[in-house]
Amino acid sequence: MKVDRYQDYPLPAQQLLAVLTDRHFFEARHVMSGVTDFHFDAFGEQADGFLIRILRDVKITSDKVPAFAKRFLGSNNTLVQEFLWTERNVLPYRARYRFSLGSVPVEVRGDVTITERNGQAQQHLLIQVHSTVPLIGKKLAAMVGERVEDALNSDYRATLRYLREKALIPSS
C-alpha cells in the first residue's frame, strides 16, 4: 500500500525543518498526545545524516485488531519511529522515514521532502507499507496503512497546534 500526501504549513521551509529536528518539539508532541513513556534512542548527527529515533512501548488491545492479524502481534510491542534527515542545507530538505511495531511483519518506509512555495512550507510524504506474509500480507499491509494515514492526520493537526502554541504561525 502506498500513502502519498502533501501537507502545507504557513511558515518558511527552513523554520519547519528547524521545528521537525528539535528535540523539544518531539517531547511536546508526545505530551500533547498523552504519551509520557518514550525515549530517544538516537538524536543527532550520524555519518549519513541527522538521525531521530524514538522508542516507546505500546499496549495493543486485541479487541481492536482483526482476528487474522492477532497472531502477528507477539509480546514485543515496542514502537520505533525514525527520521534520517539526509539533506538539511538546501531545498528541498529530505528525510527517510521508518516505522515499526515489535515483531509485526509489516515494513513501513518512505521519504519526507520539504519544499517552499510563496514563502510557505510544503511537506510531501511518500510512504510504502509492505508485508511479506504469504496469503494475508496485503490485508495486513492495508490494515497498517490505514492506521498510518490516521496517524499522519493526527500528527499534522498536532504539529499545527504546536506551531500555534509557540506563536510560529497565527492562531486560526
C-alpha distance (Angstrom), angle and dihedral (degrees) to the residues before:
residue distance angle dihedral
M1 . . .
K2 3.78 . .
V3 3.81 125.5 .
D4 3.80 112.0 -162.4
R5 3.79 119.4 174.2
Y6 3.77 144.6 151.4
Q7 3.79 122.9 -146.3
D8 3.79 123.2 -168.9
Y9 3.79 124.4 -147.9
P10 3.81 123.6 -169.4
L11 3.81 96.3 -131.2
P12 3.82 135.4 72.9
A13 3.81 117.6 -74.3
Q14 3.81 92.8 -118.9
Q15 3.80 90.4 55.9
L16 3.82 91.9 49.0
L17 3.80 90.1 50.4
A18 3.81 90.1 50.8
V19 3.81 89.6 53.8
L20 3.82 94.3 45.6
T21 3.80 90.9 52.6
D22 3.81 96.1 45.6
R23 3.79 118.1 106.2
H24 3.83 91.2 -147.7
F25 3.80 90.2 58.8
F26 3.80 91.9 58.1
E27 3.79 92.2 44.5
A28 3.81 91.5 51.0
R29 3.82 92.7 44.4
H30 3.80 91.6 53.9
V31 3.80 91.9 48.5
M32 3.84 89.5 48.5
S33 3.80 87.6 56.3
G34 3.80 92.9 48.1
V35 3.81 92.4 -109.2
T36 3.79 114.9 136.2
D37 3.81 101.5 152.7
F38 3.81 103.7 80.0
H39 3.77 137.3 103.2
F40 3.76 139.9 -162.8
D41 3.77 111.2 -110.7
A42 3.81 89.1 -177.3
F43 3.79 134.0 5.4
G44 3.78 118.6 164.8
E45 3.75 149.4 35.0
Q46 3.79 119.0 -19.9
A47 3.79 129.7 175.1
D48 3.81 91.2 -92.4
G49 3.82 100.8 37.9
F50 3.80 145.4 -60.8
L51 3.80 108.2 -37.7
I52 3.79 126.3 -156.9
R53 3.81 114.7 -178.7
I54 3.79 120.2 171.7
L55 3.80 124.4 -173.0
R56 3.76 129.8 -167.8
D57 3.76 136.3 160.8
V58 3.78 113.9 -119.7
K59 3.74 130.7 -164.7
I60 3.76 113.4 -137.1
T61 3.77 115.6 -159.0
S62 3.77 108.1 -142.5
D63 3.80 93.5 -143.6
K64 3.83 88.4 71.7
V65 3.80 93.7 51.3
P66 3.82 121.8 82.2
A67 3.79 114.1 -115.7
F68 3.82 94.1 -113.2
A69 3.82 90.8 58.0
K70 3.81 100.5 45.0
R71 3.78 94.8 85.3
F72 3.82 90.8 59.4
L73 3.79 96.6 57.5
G74 3.78 99.1 80.8
S75 3.77 123.8 177.8
N76 3.82 98.3 -73.9
N77 3.78 107.2 82.7
T78 3.78 100.9 165.6
L79 3.77 110.4 148.6
V80 3.80 113.7 -145.1
Q81 3.79 120.8 -166.0
E82 3.77 117.7 -178.4
F83 3.79 136.9 -179.1
L84 3.78 121.3 -176.2
W85 3.81 108.9 -168.6
T86 3.79 104.2 -153.8
E87 3.81 97.1 170.7
R88 3.81 120.5 37.4
N89 3.79 102.7 139.6
V90 3.81 104.0 69.2
L91 3.79 135.8 19.2
P92 2.91 129.3 -61.0
Y93 3.80 94.3 51.1
R94 3.80 112.0 -153.1
A95 3.78 138.4 -161.1
R96 3.77 136.6 171.5
Y97 3.78 114.4 -131.7
R98 3.80 128.2 -152.3
F99 3.77 131.3 177.7
S100 3.78 130.3 179.5
L101 3.77 138.2 166.8
G102 3.78 116.7 -150.8
S103 3.77 113.2 -77.4
V104 3.81 95.9 -21.1
P105 3.83 103.6 135.8
V106 3.79 96.1 -130.8
E107 3.78 124.6 110.1
V108 3.80 117.9 -148.9
R109 3.80 113.4 -173.0
G110 3.73 135.9 148.4
D111 3.74 152.1 132.5
V112 3.78 132.3 -86.4
T113 3.79 118.5 -157.3
I114 3.79 125.7 -177.2
T115 3.79 119.4 -161.5
E116 3.77 132.8 164.6
R117 3.79 131.4 -126.2
N118 3.80 121.6 -177.9
G119 3.79 91.5 -14.8
Q120 3.81 93.6 -52.1
A121 3.79 127.2 111.1
Q122 3.76 121.9 -120.4
Q123 3.78 119.8 -167.1
H124 3.80 119.3 -157.3
L125 3.79 117.8 -162.9
L126 3.79 119.1 -169.3
I127 3.78 109.3 179.7
Q128 3.80 130.7 174.9
V129 3.80 120.8 -153.9
H130 3.78 112.5 -163.5
S131 3.79 138.6 167.5
T132 3.80 128.6 -172.4
V133 3.80 94.7 -160.1
P134 3.82 108.7 128.9
L135 3.81 118.2 -112.8
I136 3.81 99.2 -5.7
G137 3.80 100.5 42.0
K138 3.80 93.0 104.4
K139 3.80 91.7 51.0
L140 3.79 91.0 47.7
A141 3.83 91.8 48.7
A142 3.82 91.2 47.6
M143 3.81 91.1 50.8
V144 3.81 91.9 50.4
G145 3.81 90.8 41.9
E146 3.80 90.9 57.7
R147 3.78 89.8 52.0
V148 3.81 90.3 48.2
E149 3.81 89.6 54.2
D150 3.81 91.1 48.7
A151 3.81 90.3 48.6
L152 3.82 91.6 49.6
N153 3.81 90.3 51.7
S154 3.78 90.6 49.8
D155 3.82 92.6 45.5
Y156 3.81 91.5 50.5
R157 3.81 92.8 51.7
A158 3.81 91.5 45.5
T159 3.81 92.9 47.7
L160 3.81 90.2 52.5
R161 3.80 88.5 48.7
Y162 3.81 90.8 50.6
L163 3.82 90.8 49.4
R164 3.82 90.3 50.9
E165 3.81 92.9 47.3
K166 3.81 90.2 51.4
A167 3.84 89.4 47.6
L168 3.80 90.7 -120.9
I169 3.81 90.9 127.3
P170 3.81 130.1 23.4
S171 3.78 119.7 -90.5
S172 3.78 112.1 -110.1
